[in-house]
C-alpha cells in the first residue's frame, strides 16, 4: 500500500463505507457490524492459525477474505472483565462491579448512564442486538434480579434494542434464556429460585447423585443437575424454560440469524456471543466424533458451523458487501477444564494457545492473546495479516469510526480507534503504544509497551509490596526468561506508566468523562 497519512486513509475508508449502498439516488447506508465473540478459544484452535486436528472452514474463510491479526488481546484473561471492557471501552479493573467473574445473580456491572458500544451505535442510527452469552449481571444491588419478574436493568438498559441471552455461563445457574426482559418460556406456575449459597429445592445435585451425570465434574461444579450436567449454584423451578445444552448452539444461532433478517433494511450491530467452547462442552449429536480432539474439538466444529450460518445469511440477503464481520475470543484457551469429558488428556494433540505460554486466567500470553479475524469487502485487504498490538477494549472507538462517527468524548476511556490495523494502514502500529491486561482479579495486571511486558502482582493484604515479572516478547515469545532482576530500569519505567494510567482514570488522550 502506498504511504498515506492516517487521517486521509481513514477519511477515505469511511467515506467509501458510507457510499457503499448509494445507488439510484438512495441515501447512504452505514455498514452493518457483526461482532462474534467466542468463549475460551485460543488461536491454536483455528485452522487459519495452524490448527490441524480440527476443521474451521468458515473461520478460515474470514481470514481468507479479510485480515488475520497476530497481536490482538482480550483486556482480561477471563470472561466478565473482557465483556465489560468490550461493551464500555473501559478497563474492567477500574470498576469493582465488573473486574471479576460474576454469578448468575450478580447486579448489572455496567452503569446505565455510561456510554456503551451499543448506545453509541444506536445513536448513530443502528439497530442493536445481543444474542448469546451475557455474563454482565441483571438488576441492582438494592433491587436484586428476580427471574420470575421483569429482568432489569440489563442489555436493553445500556443501548441494545434486542437481547436473547444466557444470563451467566453454561456451567452456572439459572440455566434459562432471557429474551429482552423476561425468561423465555417460563411458566408462572413453576417459578424459578436461584441460590449460590444454601441448597434450595429438591433437584438432585452432582455431589449427591453422580450416577445421574453425563459428564463428571469437580466439587465446585457439583450443585444442581440440569440436563444431566451439574452446575455452579442451585436452582429450582423453571423446568419448561431450561435449556438443553446439546441444542444451545442451534438456539442462539437461530436467534442471531433472525435478528439479521429482521433488520436487513437498515444498518445493524449484532453482538453474537457464542457459548462455544466454554465448559460444559456438550456438542449436538451431529458434531460428536467429527474431530480428532474429543468433545472439545467437536464443539469447535459446532462453533465454526455457527459462524458459517451468519456468513451464509449475509450472503443470502445480499448484505455481505456492506457488513464488517469480526471474530475473536474473550480470553485464551483453557488447558485444563473442570468437567471430565476426556479432552484434557488430548490437549497435547492440539495446544489451544499454540506455542504461547499460559492459558485462560493467566497473564502469560496464552491467557489473553486471542484470535482476531475481520472481513469487510472492498475495505479490508483479503488474505492480509496485521501484527499491530490492540485489544477488544478498542472496539467501541473502532466501530464508531466504521459507522462514520467520532467517538463521544465521554465514551470509551481506554478505547483507541484501531481501524488502521484492519485496513493495512502504515500508521497501524502507531495507534497504541501501550496496553493493560488483567487476570481474574484487579490486583494482578500486566502492561505491554512495544516488545516489553511487565506483570505486576499486588497482594490484596500487602499492596505496597508488589512483585514483578518482566519479558521481552521479541526475544522471548515463550516468556521463559524473567528479566526483572537484571533490568530494574525497565521495570520502573513500565510500573510508573501503569500507575499513571491507573491514576488518570483513562488512557485515551481525548477522553473527558
Long-range contacts (C-beta under 8 A, 24 or more apart in sequence): 1-381, 1-424, 1-425, 1-426, 3-426, 4-425, 4-426, 5-427, 6-420, 6-425, 6-427, 6-430, 9-420, 9-423, 9-425, 9-427, 10-401, 10-417, 10-419, 10-420, 10-423, 10-425, 13-379, 13-419, 13-423, 14-401, 14-402, 14-404, 16-378, 16-379, 17-322, 17-379, 17-402, 17-404, 18-404, 20-321, 20-322, 20-378, 21-322, 29-266, 29-267, 29-322, 30-124, 30-125, 30-126, 30-267, 30-402, 30-403, 30-404, 31-267, 31-322, 31-323, 31-324, 31-376, 31-402, 31-403, 32-267, 32-268, 32-269, 32-270, 32-319, 32-322, 32-323, 32-324, 33-121, 33-126, 33-268, 33-269, 33-270, 33-323, 33-324, 33-326, 33-399, 33-402, 33-403, 34-260, 34-269, 34-270, 34-272, 34-310, 34-314, 34-323, 34-324, 34-325, 34-326, 35-269, 35-270, 35-271, 35-272, 35-326, 35-328, 35-395, 35-399, 36-272, 36-273, 36-274, 36-307, 36-310, 36-325, 36-326, 36-327, 36-328, 37-83, 37-86, 37-132, 37-133, 37-271, 37-272, 37-273, 37-274, 37-328, 37-329, 37-330, 37-392, 38-274, 38-276, 38-277, 38-303, 38-327, 38-328, 38-329, 38-330, 39-79, 39-133, 39-273, 39-274, 39-275, 39-276, 39-277, 39-278, 39-329, 39-330, 40-79, 40-277, 40-278, 40-279, 40-329, 40-330, 40-331, 40-332, 40-333, 40-334, 40-360, 41-276, 41-277, 41-300, 41-303, 41-329, 41-333, 41-352, 41-370, 41-371, 42-329, 42-332, 42-333, 42-351, 42-352, 42-353, 42-354, 42-356, 42-359, 42-366, 42-370, 42-371, 43-353, 43-354, 43-356, 43-369, 43-370, 43-371, 44-333, 44-350, 44-351, 44-352, 44-353, 44-354, 44-355, 44-356, 45-277, 45-300, 45-333, 45-350, 45-352, 45-371, 46-371, 48-373, 49-354, 49-371, 50-354, 51-350, 52-350, 53-291, 53-292, 53-293, 53-297, 53-349, 53-350, 54-291, 54-292, 54-293, 54-297, 54-300, 54-301, 54-350, 55-291, 55-301, 55-304, 56-300, 56-301, 56-304, 57-304, 57-308, 58-304, 58-305, 58-307, 58-308, 58-311, 59-304, 59-307, 59-327, 59-371, 59-373, 61-308, 61-311, 62-307, 62-311, 62-325, 62-327, 62-373, 62-374, 62-375, 63-373, 63-383, 64-382, 64-383, 65-375, 65-377, 65-382, 65-383, 66-325, 66-373, 66-374, 66-375, 66-376, 66-380, 66-381, 66-382, 66-384, 66-422, 67-373, 67-374, 67-375, 67-380, 67-381, 67-384, 67-385, 67-386, 67-422, 67-424, 68-372, 68-373, 68-384, 68-385, 68-386, 69-371, 69-372, 69-373, 69-374, 69-385, 69-386, 69-387, 69-388, 69-390, 69-421, 69-422, 70-385, 70-386, 70-387, 71-369, 71-386, 71-387, 71-388, 71-389, 71-390, 72-328, 72-369, 72-370, 72-371, 72-372, 72-389, 72-390, 72-391, 72-392, 73-368, 73-369, 73-370, 73-389, 73-390, 73-391, 73-392, 73-435, 73-437, 73-448, 74-328, 74-329, 74-330, 74-331, 74-332, 74-368, 74-370, 74-391, 74-392, 74-437, 75-368, 75-391, 75-392, 75-393, 75-414, 75-436, 75-437, 75-438, 76-331, 76-368, 76-437, 76-438, 76-439, 76-440, 77-331, 77-332, 77-360, 77-361, 77-362, 77-363, 77-367, 77-368, 77-437, 77-438, 77-439, 77-440, 78-330, 78-331, 78-360, 78-361, 78-439, 78-440, 79-133, 79-135, 79-169, 79-278, 79-330, 79-331, 80-109, 80-135, 80-136, 81-438, 81-440, 82-330, 82-331, 82-392, 83-133, 83-134, 83-135, 83-136, 83-273, 83-330, 84-109, 84-110, 84-136, 85-391, 85-392, 85-393, 85-414, 86-117, 86-392, 86-393, 86-395, 86-396, 87-116, 87-117, 87-118, 87-136, 87-158, 87-396, 88-114, 88-115, 88-116, 88-117, 88-396, 88-412, 89-115, 89-117, 89-393, 89-394, 89-395, 89-396, 89-397, 89-407, 89-411, 89-412, 89-413, 89-414, 89-415, 89-508, 90-114, 90-393, 90-412, 90-413, 90-414, 90-415, 90-506, 91-393, 91-414, 91-436, 91-438, 91-507, 92-438, 92-442, 93-436, 93-438, 93-442, 93-445, 94-413, 94-414, 94-505, 96-442, 97-137, 98-136, 99-438, 99-441, 99-442, 100-440, 100-441, 100-442, 101-135, 101-440, 102-135, 102-136, 102-137, 102-168, 103-168, 103-172, 103-196, 103-232, 103-233, 104-167, 104-168, 104-172, 104-173, 104-174, 104-194, 104-196, 104-233, 105-144, 105-145, 105-194, 105-196, 106-137, 106-138, 106-168, 107-137, 107-138, 107-139, 107-140, 107-141, 107-144, 107-145, 108-136, 108-137, 108-138, 108-139, 108-140, 108-153, 108-154, 108-157, 108-158, 109-136, 109-137, 110-136, 110-158, 112-153, 112-157, 112-158, 114-158, 115-396, 115-408, 115-410, 115-411, 115-412, 116-158, 116-159, 116-396, 116-411, 117-159, 117-269, 117-271, 117-395, 117-396, 117-399, 118-155, 118-158, 118-159, 118-160, 118-269, 118-271, 119-158, 119-159, 120-159, 120-396, 120-399, 120-400, 120-405, 120-407, 120-408, 120-411, 121-159, 121-269, 121-399, 121-400, 121-403, 122-159, 122-160, 122-161, 122-269, 124-267, 124-400, 124-403, 124-404, 124-405, 125-266, 125-267, 126-266, 126-267, 126-268, 126-269, 126-403, 127-161, 127-162, 127-263, 127-266, 127-267, 127-268, 127-269, 128-159, 128-160, 128-161, 128-162, 128-268, 128-269, 128-271, 129-160, 129-161, 129-162, 129-163, 129-259, 129-263, 129-268, 129-269, 129-270, 129-271, 130-155, 130-160, 130-162, 130-163, 130-164, 130-165, 130-270, 130-271, 130-272, 130-273, 131-163, 131-164, 131-165, 131-252, 131-255, 131-256, 131-259, 131-270, 131-271, 131-272, 131-273, 132-164, 132-165, 132-166, 132-252, 132-256, 132-271, 132-272, 132-273, 132-274, 132-275, 133-165, 133-166, 133-169, 133-273, 133-274, 133-275, 133-278, 134-163, 134-165, 134-166, 134-167, 134-168, 134-178, 134-273, 135-166, 135-167, 135-168, 135-169, 138-167, 138-178, 147-174, 147-176, 147-178, 147-183, 147-186, 147-192, 147-194, 147-238, 148-183, 148-186, 148-188, 148-191, 148-192, 150-181, 150-182, 151-178, 151-181, 151-182, 151-183, 152-181, 154-178, 154-181, 156-180, 156-181, 160-271, 162-259, 164-252, 164-255, 165-273, 166-243, 166-248, 166-252, 166-275, 169-232, 169-275, 169-278, 170-245, 170-248, 170-275, 170-278, 170-279, 170-280, 171-221, 171-229, 171-231, 171-232, 171-278, 171-279, 171-280, 171-338, 171-339, 172-231, 172-232, 172-233, 173-223, 173-224, 173-226, 173-231, 173-232, 173-233, 173-234, 173-235, 174-235, 174-238, 175-226, 175-227, 175-231, 175-235, 175-242, 175-243, 176-238, 176-241, 176-242, 176-243, 177-241, 177-243, 177-251, 183-238, 183-241, 184-241, 185-240, 185-241, 186-238, 186-240, 186-241, 187-238, 187-239, 187-240, 187-241, 190-237, 190-238, 190-239, 190-240, 191-237, 191-238, 192-235, 192-236, 192-237, 192-238, 192-241, 193-235, 193-236, 193-237, 194-233, 194-234, 194-235, 195-233, 195-234, 195-235, 196-232, 196-233, 196-234, 198-234, 199-223, 199-234, 200-234, 200-235, 200-236, 201-234, 201-235, 201-236, 201-237, 202-236, 203-234, 203-235, 203-236, 205-230, 205-234, 206-230, 206-231, 214-282, 215-280, 215-282, 215-339, 215-340, 215-341, 216-339, 216-340, 217-280, 217-338, 217-339, 217-340, 218-338, 218-339, 220-338, 221-338, 221-339, 227-282, 229-280, 229-282, 229-339, 245-280, 245-282, 246-282, 246-283, 246-284, 246-285, 247-284, 248-275, 249-274, 249-275, 249-276, 249-284, 249-299, 249-302, 249-303, 249-305, 249-306, 250-284, 252-306, 253-305, 253-306, 253-309, 253-310, 256-306, 256-309, 256-310, 257-309, 257-310, 257-313, 260-310, 260-313, 260-314, 260-317, 260-319, 261-313, 261-317, 264-317, 264-319, 267-403, 269-399, 272-306, 272-310, 274-303, 274-306, 276-300, 276-302, 276-303, 276-306, 277-303, 279-334, 279-337, 279-338, 279-339, 280-339, 280-341, 281-337, 281-339, 281-341, 281-343, 292-349, 292-350, 293-343, 293-346, 293-349, 293-350, 294-341, 294-342, 294-343, 294-346, 295-341, 295-342, 295-343, 296-337, 296-341, 296-343, 296-346, 297-343, 297-346, 297-350, 320-377, 321-377, 321-378, 323-376, 324-374, 324-375, 324-376, 324-379, 324-380, 324-399, 324-402, 325-374, 325-375, 325-376, 326-372, 326-373, 326-374, 326-395, 327-371, 327-372, 327-373, 327-374, 328-370, 328-371, 328-372, 328-373, 328-392, 329-370, 329-371, 330-370, 330-392, 331-360, 331-361, 331-367, 331-368, 331-370, 332-356, 332-358, 332-359, 332-360, 332-362, 332-365, 332-366, 332-367, 332-368, 332-369, 332-370, 333-359, 333-360, 333-366, 334-359, 334-360, 334-361, 335-359, 335-360, 335-366, 355-477, 355-478, 356-477, 356-478, 357-478, 357-479, 357-480, 358-479, 361-439, 361-440, 362-439, 363-437, 363-438, 363-439, 363-444, 363-445, 363-446, 363-455, 364-479, 365-473, 365-477, 365-479, 367-439, 368-437, 368-446, 374-422, 376-402, 376-422, 379-423, 380-422, 380-423, 380-424, 381-423, 381-424, 384-424, 386-421, 386-422, 386-424, 386-428, 387-429, 388-418, 388-420, 388-421, 388-428, 388-429, 388-431, 388-432, 389-429, 389-432, 389-435, 389-448, 390-416, 390-418, 390-421, 390-431, 390-432, 390-435, 391-435, 391-437, 394-418, 394-432, 397-508, 398-422, 409-510, 409-511, 409-512, 410-511, 410-512, 410-513, 411-511, 412-508, 412-511, 413-505, 413-506, 413-507, 413-508, 413-511, 413-513, 414-506, 414-507, 414-508, 415-508, 416-508, 434-497, 434-501, 434-507, 436-498, 436-501, 436-507, 445-498, 447-494, 447-495, 447-497, 447-498, 447-501, 448-473, 449-494, 449-497, 451-475, 452-490, 452-494, 453-479, 454-484, 454-490, 454-491, 454-494, 454-495, 454-498, 456-495, 456-498, 466-495, 468-495, 470-494
